[in-house]
Amino acid sequence: MESFLREGDVVLVYIDDKRRFIVKLTRGRILGTDKGYLSHDDIIGLPHGSVVKTSSGVSAYLFKPLRQDYIHGMARSTQIIYPKDAALMIYLSGIGCGSRVGEAGVGSGALSVAIASVICDSGRLYGYDISDSALKVARINLELAGLLHRVVLSKRDVREGLDVSPLDAFFLDIPDPWNAIKGVSSALAPSAPLLVYVPTVNQVEKTVLALRESGVFGDIHVYELLLREYSVEKDAVRPKTRMIGHTGYIIFARRTLQVSSNNV
């Protein structure tokens, strides 16, 4: 079933892998690129999937944006959590429509967009950061993705405790997550998962040891994902020379009601 673009809609204008633009359509405006410009007026009224020509005669495709498009093209105040990691974290969390979720260290809002996209309008994401500028950027990115109404953003240091409970899952992306475990655990419902994202093995060690010593987390695991894309040409299929290698480590644990002796 065809869907037609209207003023106010957001569209992905795709020219090539280096030229992909998330655009909110507004009459009278122009999208300028080094491959020529496109008038918003010429895009409004076309169906998704259409191919248009820039002023220089270069083909551009009009796609309905996916969550990964918002994440790759978003404004950034900090390093983002890439979709490959966000996907596993969300899968492990078990969240879905109606889930109440916490996130600390929202940064630019990349993970926030991914989480908010799966909890439906009946769910709620409580996002925390200590930076006013990060919260401002996250709000802009969530609004562009049409998901801000599912999120409550607050300036708060979760190492000093939380103001909501019980939560169905919590995502933690701060430099010293081991210092936030006590506060986060008090907000999690029994059996609810905690997902921690850290870039170094030193942080992994400190976090896992703190989880064990807390006495209220079990089923602890650490993961790392590597993603490699392939270049496909006739008689020449091979891995691309560049790839997203190490981005971070994912630590998974579940909230318990008693001391656990489970190891990683």
N, C-alpha and C positions, 0 to 999 in steps of 0.2 A: 504494500500500500504506500503510495507516494505521499510525502509530507512536504509542503511548500514553505519556503522561508519568508518570514514576515519581519517587519521592522521591530527591533527589540530582541529578536532571536540571536543566539550565539552560534556561529558557524566556524568550522575549521577550513581555512583556505590553504590547500596543500599544493605547493609547486614542486618541491622535492624534499629530501630528508633534512636539508639545511634551511629550507624556507617553508615553514608551516606556521600559520598565524591564526590565533584565536581572536575572532572579531565579533563584537556586538553591533548588529546592523542598525545604522542610523541614516535616515535620508539626508542627502547632501554631503555625506562624508566620503573620503577617499582612502583606500588602503594603498600606500606607496611602498614599493619594493625595488630592489636593484634589477628586477626583471620586468619592470613596468608597473603601472598602477591599475587599480580596479575601483570602479565607482560602486558604492553600496547600493545605489539606485538600480544598477544593472543586475545585482544579485538578488535583491528582494523580488519575490514572486517566482523564483526558480525552485525546482524540487531538489532535495538533497541528492547528491551523487552527480549533479550536473558538472559539465566541463565548460569553463569560460576562458576567454583569451584576455591577457593583460594588454595594456596599450602597446607593448612591444611584440605582441603576437605569441607570447608564451602561454602554454596551457596551464590552467589552475583548476583543481578539483574542489568541489564544495561538499564537505563531509559533515555529518552530525558528530560533534565532539564526543569522544569517549573519555572516561576518567583519566586515562593515561595521557591524553592530549592536554587536559587542563594542568596536569602535574608537570609535564615536560615544558610547557610554555608559560608557567606561572612566574610572577614576580617573586624574587627571593630575598629574604633578609638573612637566611642561614642556609647551610647545606641541607638538602632535602633527603628524605628516605625514599629510595627508588622503588618503582612499582614491583620489581621482583621480590624485594624484601617485604614491602607492605602487603603483598598478596599472601605470602606465607603467614605473616603475623595475624592477618585477619582470619585466615583459614583456621589457624591454631586456636584463635580466641573463641571460635564458635558463635560469634555474634550474628544477629540477623534482625529482621523486622521487630521493632519494639524493644530492643536491647538498650539498657542504660550503661553508658560507657564513659570511662575517664581517660584523659590523655594529658600528660604533663610534658612541657617542652614542645609546644605546638609549632614554634618556629615559623616557617613560611606557610604552613598549613597543608603540605602535601599529604601527609598521613591523615590529617583531619578530613580532607576531601574524600579519600578512599574509605574511611570509616563511615562518614556521614552518608555515603552513597549506598550502604548496605543496611542501615538501621531503619529505613523508611520514615515516614512522617510521624509514626507512632513511637519512634525511639528518640533518644536524646544523647548527645555527646557533650560532656563537660570538659572543655579544653582550658588548660592553665599554662601560663608562661610568666616569667618575671620581667619581661621586656615589653614596654609599651609599643615600640616600633615593630616588634615581631607580631604582636597581637593585631596591630593595624594592618600589616601585610596579609596575615592569615584571614582577617575579616574580608578584605578585598577579594582574595582568591576564592573564598567560600561563596561570596556573593556572586562572583562571575560564574561559578559552577552551579548556581541555583540551589545551594545547600545550606545557606546561612541560617535558615529558619529551623534547622534541626540541631543547631549547635549553640551552646552557651559558653562564651569566652570570658575568662576572668584573669585578672592579674593576681597571681598567688604563688607563693613558694610552697610546693607540696611537701618539702622536707619538714615543714612546720605543721603538717596535718591538712586534712581535707574537710570540706563543708557539706559533702553529699555522701549518701549511702542508702541502701546497699547497691553496689555496682556489679554488672554482669561480667565485666572485664576491665582491665586497666593497661594502657600503653604508656611506657615510660622512656623518654628520650632526653636525659639530662646528663651532664658530665660525671656526676657522682651518685648514680642511682641507689647505691648501697645505703646512702643516708636518708633515702625516702621510703625505705621498705616498711618501717613501722607505721608511718602515716598512711601509706597506700593500703597496707593490709587491713587496717581498721575500716576502710571504706568498701572493701571487697566482700561480696556475699560468699558464704562457705562454698568451696569447690570452684569458685570463679578463677579464671586464669589471669596471670600477670605476664605481659610481654615487654621485655626490656631490650632496647637497641643501643649498642655501644660500638665504637670503632676500633678499640684496641683489646688485646688479650689481657693486659693488666687490669682493665676495667671488668672484663669477664670474670677473672679470678676473684676480685674483691666482691663483685655482686653475688656470685654463686656462693661464696663462703658466708656472706651476710644472710642470704636466703636460708641456708642450712642452719645457721646459728639463731635465726629468728624463732625457730620452733613452730612456725605456722605456714610453712610452704613445703610442698612435696612434689614428686614427679618432675624433677628439675632436669632440663635439657638445654644444650647449646647447639646452635645451627649456624652455618654459613652457606650462602648461595652464590654460585658463579653462573653468569649468563653469557652465552656466546652465540652471536648471530652468524649466519652463513651467507656468502656471496654466491649467487646462482647464475651462471652463464652457460651457454651450450658447450659441452665438453670441458667445462672449467668450474666445477663446484668445489668450494673450499671455505674454511672458516675465514671470517673477515680478520684483517690484520689488527684491528682495534676492537677491544671488547670492554665491557664494564666488568672488571674483575672484583677485587675486594671492595666492598662498600661498608660493611659492618657485620657485627655478630648479633644474633637473635637469641635471647635467653627466655625460656618458657618455664613457668612454674604455676602450681595450683594452690589456692588458699585452702588450708586445712583448719581443723578445730583443735588439733593436738600436735605434739612434737612428732616430727617425721624424721626417719633416718635414711630416707631415700638419697641416693647419690646421683650425680650426673651420668 
